[in-house]
């Protein structure tokens, strides 16, 4: 099931109505996508692909010819590899490769590979690879026909609607864009589909809490920048308002962390962020990760 960008925005605006006047529409869109990105790091989207062997030891993980369907070079980490993959209908028992039997961080000049130092699966053999993947924004089923002279959009361009009503090109789906051009009949008309993301419904409000946390911090920073010591009354007001929003931000962060089972620090943020792996005891609940955040999936520790 997918959730629209507008659904996140609507709920966050109820939680922090001041965002309507304190932050631009583009900023609010950006914050929603940042919240989803943070959620994807804290509770990874696990994808499993069955990969047929080719008799070799190297398998391309990212790119047009990759053996995986959703692997992202800058994000993904392999969690486990079953080899040979069991046939479920035959009640076969899964056999997991040990950590020393695979390396998912082998690079040549431009590509990332899975390297199997001790195995070379042949075409009759299958590996079942489970890995984390980012939550990707895609075009949903809710569309809007737009008549805009000489719009210049091409199919699958990512776009957003400006404050003056004009539709403007967004430079990346994970950043500013809120819609995607799905039909381009001519230079004066196109159809835009709202972006959606497949975050689990049960975690919808958790992501909203994370977004509300980021919104409040953004508003607090705005008030901090606008304080002016030459006008004492306004300066005190700005400082007070900034502190109020920082306090709200910490509470929203705690609500997010509580839902995901993450320990919060004094600022409501992830208490384990940035800590070395030596500080973690249970690698099943806090496996190694480039960002140092703690993760909640249970299984084999990542490399």
C-alpha positions as CSV (number, residue, x, y, z in Angstrom):
1,X,0.0,0.0,0.0
2,X,1.3,3.5,-0.9
3,X,0.8,6.8,0.9
4,X,0.6,10.1,-0.9
5,X,2.8,13.1,-0.2
6,X,-0.3,15.2,0.4
7,X,-1.5,12.7,3.1
8,X,1.7,13.2,5.1
9,X,1.5,17.0,4.6
10,X,-2.1,17.2,5.7
11,X,-1.4,15.4,9.0
12,X,1.8,17.4,9.7
13,X,-0.1,20.7,9.1
14,X,-2.6,19.7,11.7
15,X,0.2,18.9,14.1
16,X,2.2,22.1,13.3
17,X,-0.3,24.6,11.7
18,X,2.4,27.4,11.9
19,X,4.2,25.6,9.1
20,X,1.7,27.1,6.7
21,X,3.0,30.6,7.2
22,X,6.6,30.0,8.5
23,X,7.8,27.6,5.8
24,X,7.4,27.6,2.1
25,X,5.5,24.8,0.3
26,X,8.8,23.6,-1.2
27,X,10.4,23.5,2.3
28,X,7.5,21.4,3.6
29,X,7.7,19.0,0.8
30,X,11.4,18.7,1.4
31,X,10.9,18.0,5.1
32,X,8.4,15.2,4.4
33,X,10.8,13.5,2.1
34,X,13.6,13.9,4.7
35,X,11.4,12.3,7.3
36,X,10.8,9.3,5.0
37,X,14.5,9.0,4.4
38,X,15.2,9.1,8.1
39,X,12.5,6.4,8.7
40,X,14.1,4.3,6.0
41,X,17.4,4.4,7.8
42,X,15.8,3.5,11.2
43,X,13.5,0.8,9.9
44,X,15.0,-0.4,6.6
45,X,12.8,-1.5,3.7
46,X,14.0,-5.1,3.2
47,X,13.9,-6.5,-0.3
48,X,14.6,-10.1,-1.3
49,X,15.7,-11.1,-4.8
50,X,16.4,-14.5,-6.2
51,X,19.6,-14.3,-8.3
52,X,20.6,-17.0,-10.8
53,X,24.2,-17.9,-10.8
54,X,26.4,-17.3,-13.9
55,X,29.4,-19.5,-12.9
56,X,31.3,-16.5,-11.6
57,X,32.2,-14.9,-8.3
58,X,31.2,-11.3,-9.0
59,X,27.7,-9.9,-9.3
60,X,26.8,-6.3,-10.1
61,X,24.6,-4.8,-7.4
62,X,23.7,-1.4,-8.7
63,X,23.0,0.0,-12.2
64,X,21.1,-1.0,-15.4
65,X,22.6,-4.5,-15.5
66,X,22.4,-5.2,-11.7
67,X,21.3,-8.6,-10.5
68,X,19.2,-6.9,-7.8
69,X,15.9,-5.0,-8.4
70,X,16.1,-2.2,-5.8
71,X,19.7,-2.0,-4.6
72,X,21.1,1.5,-4.0
73,X,24.8,1.9,-4.0
74,X,24.7,4.9,-1.5
75,X,22.2,3.3,0.8
76,X,21.8,-0.5,0.6
77,X,23.5,-3.2,2.7
78,X,23.0,-6.9,2.3
79,X,21.5,-8.6,5.3
80,X,21.7,-12.2,4.4
81,X,22.4,-14.6,1.5
82,X,20.8,-18.0,1.2
83,X,22.7,-20.3,-1.1
84,X,21.5,-22.5,-2.5
85,X,18.1,-20.9,-2.2
86,X,15.6,-23.5,-0.7
87,X,12.6,-24.6,-2.6
88,X,9.7,-23.7,-0.3
89,X,7.2,-26.1,-1.9
90,X,9.6,-28.9,-1.1
91,X,10.1,-27.8,2.6
92,X,13.8,-27.4,2.1
93,X,15.8,-25.9,4.9
94,X,17.5,-22.5,4.2
95,X,21.3,-22.5,4.3
96,X,22.8,-19.1,5.0
97,X,26.3,-18.1,3.9
98,X,28.6,-17.0,6.6
99,X,29.9,-13.4,6.6
100,X,33.3,-14.6,5.4
101,X,31.6,-16.1,2.3
102,X,30.5,-12.8,0.8
103,X,31.6,-9.2,0.4
104,X,29.0,-6.6,-0.8
105,X,31.4,-3.7,-0.8
106,X,33.8,-4.7,-3.7
107,X,34.3,-1.8,-6.2
108,X,36.1,-1.5,-9.4
109,X,36.6,2.0,-11.0
110,X,32.8,2.7,-11.2
111,X,30.7,-0.2,-9.9
112,X,29.8,-2.0,-6.7
113,X,29.7,-5.8,-6.7
114,X,28.9,-8.8,-4.6
115,X,32.0,-10.9,-4.4
116,X,31.8,-14.6,-3.4
117,X,35.4,-15.7,-2.5
118,X,34.4,-19.3,-1.8
119,X,31.6,-19.9,-4.2
120,X,30.8,-19.6,-7.9
121,X,27.0,-20.4,-8.4
122,X,26.3,-22.0,-11.8
123,X,23.2,-21.3,-13.9
124,X,21.2,-24.1,-12.3
125,X,21.7,-22.5,-8.8
126,X,19.9,-19.6,-7.2
127,X,21.0,-17.3,-4.4
128,X,18.3,-15.6,-2.3
129,X,19.7,-12.2,-1.3
130,X,18.0,-10.0,1.3
131,X,19.1,-6.4,1.5
132,X,17.9,-2.9,2.6
133,X,16.6,-0.5,0.0
134,X,15.5,3.1,0.3
135,X,11.8,4.0,0.2
136,X,11.4,5.4,-3.3
137,X,8.8,8.1,-4.4
138,X,6.9,7.1,-7.5
139,X,3.9,8.3,-9.5
140,X,0.6,7.3,-7.9
141,X,-2.9,6.8,-9.3
142,X,-4.1,10.3,-8.3
143,X,-3.6,12.5,-11.4
144,X,-4.3,16.0,-12.4
145,X,-4.7,17.3,-15.9
146,X,-2.8,20.6,-16.3
147,X,-3.2,23.1,-19.1
148,X,0.0,25.2,-19.1
149,X,1.2,27.0,-22.3
150,X,4.6,25.7,-23.5
151,X,5.1,23.7,-20.3
152,X,8.2,21.9,-21.8
153,X,7.8,18.8,-19.6
154,X,8.6,15.3,-20.9
155,X,7.1,12.0,-19.8
156,X,8.4,11.1,-16.3
157,X,9.7,14.5,-15.5
158,X,9.4,15.3,-11.8
159,X,7.6,18.6,-11.1
160,X,6.0,20.7,-8.4
161,X,3.4,23.5,-8.4
162,X,4.7,26.9,-7.5
163,X,2.9,29.4,-5.3
164,X,1.7,31.4,-8.4
165,X,0.1,28.2,-9.8
166,X,2.7,27.5,-12.4
167,X,4.1,24.0,-12.7
168,X,7.9,24.0,-12.4
169,X,10.5,21.3,-13.0
170,X,11.9,19.7,-9.8
171,X,15.4,18.5,-10.1
172,X,15.1,15.2,-8.2
173,X,12.2,13.0,-7.1
174,X,13.6,12.6,-3.6
175,X,13.9,16.4,-3.1
176,X,11.6,19.1,-4.4
177,X,9.3,17.3,-6.8
178,X,5.7,16.5,-5.6
179,X,4.3,15.2,-8.9
180,X,5.4,13.3,-12.0
181,X,4.4,13.9,-15.6
182,X,2.7,10.7,-16.8
183,X,1.0,11.9,-20.0
184,X,2.3,14.7,-22.3
185,X,-0.2,15.1,-25.1
186,X,1.2,18.4,-26.5
187,X,3.2,21.4,-25.5
188,X,0.2,23.0,-23.8
189,X,-1.1,20.1,-21.7
190,X,0.2,17.3,-19.5
191,X,-1.0,15.0,-16.8
192,X,0.7,15.1,-13.4
193,X,0.5,12.2,-10.9
194,X,1.1,12.9,-7.3
195,X,4.1,11.1,-5.8
196,X,3.5,8.2,-3.4
197,X,5.8,6.1,-1.2
198,X,5.2,2.5,0.1
199,X,5.8,3.3,3.8
200,X,3.9,0.7,6.0
201,X,0.5,2.1,7.0
202,X,1.2,1.2,10.7
203,X,4.1,3.6,10.7
204,X,2.3,6.5,9.0
205,X,1.9,8.6,12.2
206,X,5.5,7.8,13.2
207,X,6.8,9.3,10.0
208,X,4.4,12.3,10.5
209,X,5.9,12.7,14.0
210,X,9.4,12.7,12.5
211,X,8.4,15.3,9.9
212,X,6.7,17.5,12.6
213,X,10.0,17.3,14.6
214,X,11.9,18.5,11.6
215,X,9.3,21.2,10.9
216,X,9.5,22.6,14.4
217,X,13.3,22.6,14.3
218,X,13.2,24.5,11.0
219,X,10.7,27.1,12.4
220,X,12.9,27.5,15.6
221,X,15.9,28.1,13.4
222,X,13.9,30.7,11.4
223,X,13.0,32.6,14.7
224,X,16.6,32.3,15.9
225,X,17.9,34.0,12.7
226,X,15.4,36.8,12.8
227,X,16.1,37.9,16.4
228,X,17.5,41.5,16.6
229,X,19.2,42.6,19.8
230,X,18.6,46.3,18.9
231,X,14.9,45.7,19.5
232,X,14.7,44.2,22.9
233,X,11.0,43.3,23.0
234,X,11.0,41.6,19.6
235,X,14.3,39.9,20.5
236,X,12.9,38.3,23.6
237,X,9.8,37.2,21.7
238,X,11.8,35.6,18.9
239,X,14.1,33.8,21.4
240,X,11.1,32.6,23.3
241,X,9.3,31.4,20.2
242,X,12.4,29.6,19.0
243,X,12.7,27.8,22.3
244,X,9.0,26.8,22.2
245,X,9.4,25.2,18.8
246,X,12.6,23.4,19.9
247,X,10.7,22.0,22.8
248,X,7.9,20.8,20.5
249,X,10.4,19.4,18.1
250,X,12.0,17.2,20.9
251,X,8.6,15.9,21.9
252,X,7.7,14.9,18.3
253,X,11.1,13.2,18.0
254,X,10.5,11.3,21.2
255,X,7.1,10.1,19.9
256,X,8.8,8.9,16.7
257,X,11.6,7.1,18.6
258,X,9.1,5.6,21.0
259,X,7.1,4.1,18.2
260,X,10.2,2.6,16.6
261,X,11.7,1.5,19.9
262,X,14.7,3.8,19.6
263,X,16.3,5.2,22.7
264,X,16.1,9.1,22.8
265,X,18.7,11.5,24.1
266,X,18.0,14.7,25.9
267,X,17.1,16.4,22.7
268,X,14.6,13.8,21.6
269,X,17.0,12.5,18.9
270,X,18.4,9.0,18.4
271,X,20.7,8.4,21.4
272,X,22.8,5.9,19.5
273,X,23.5,8.0,16.4
274,X,27.2,8.4,15.8
275,X,28.3,6.0,18.5
276,X,30.9,3.3,17.6
277,X,29.8,-0.2,17.2
278,X,31.7,-1.2,20.4
279,X,28.9,0.6,22.3
280,X,26.3,-1.9,21.0
281,X,25.9,-5.3,22.6
282,X,23.2,-6.9,20.5
283,X,24.0,-6.9,16.8
284,X,20.6,-8.4,16.0
285,X,18.9,-5.2,17.1
286,X,21.7,-2.7,16.3
287,X,23.7,-4.0,13.4
288,X,26.6,-2.2,11.7
289,X,25.5,0.6,9.4
290,X,27.3,3.5,7.8
291,X,25.3,6.1,9.5
292,X,25.6,4.7,13.0
293,X,21.9,4.7,13.6
294,X,20.3,1.7,15.3
295,X,18.0,-0.6,13.4
296,X,15.1,-2.8,14.3
297,X,15.0,-5.7,11.9
298,X,16.0,-9.0,13.5
299,X,18.2,-11.5,11.7
300,X,21.7,-12.0,10.7
301,X,24.0,-9.1,11.5
302,X,25.1,-7.0,8.5
303,X,28.7,-6.6,7.5
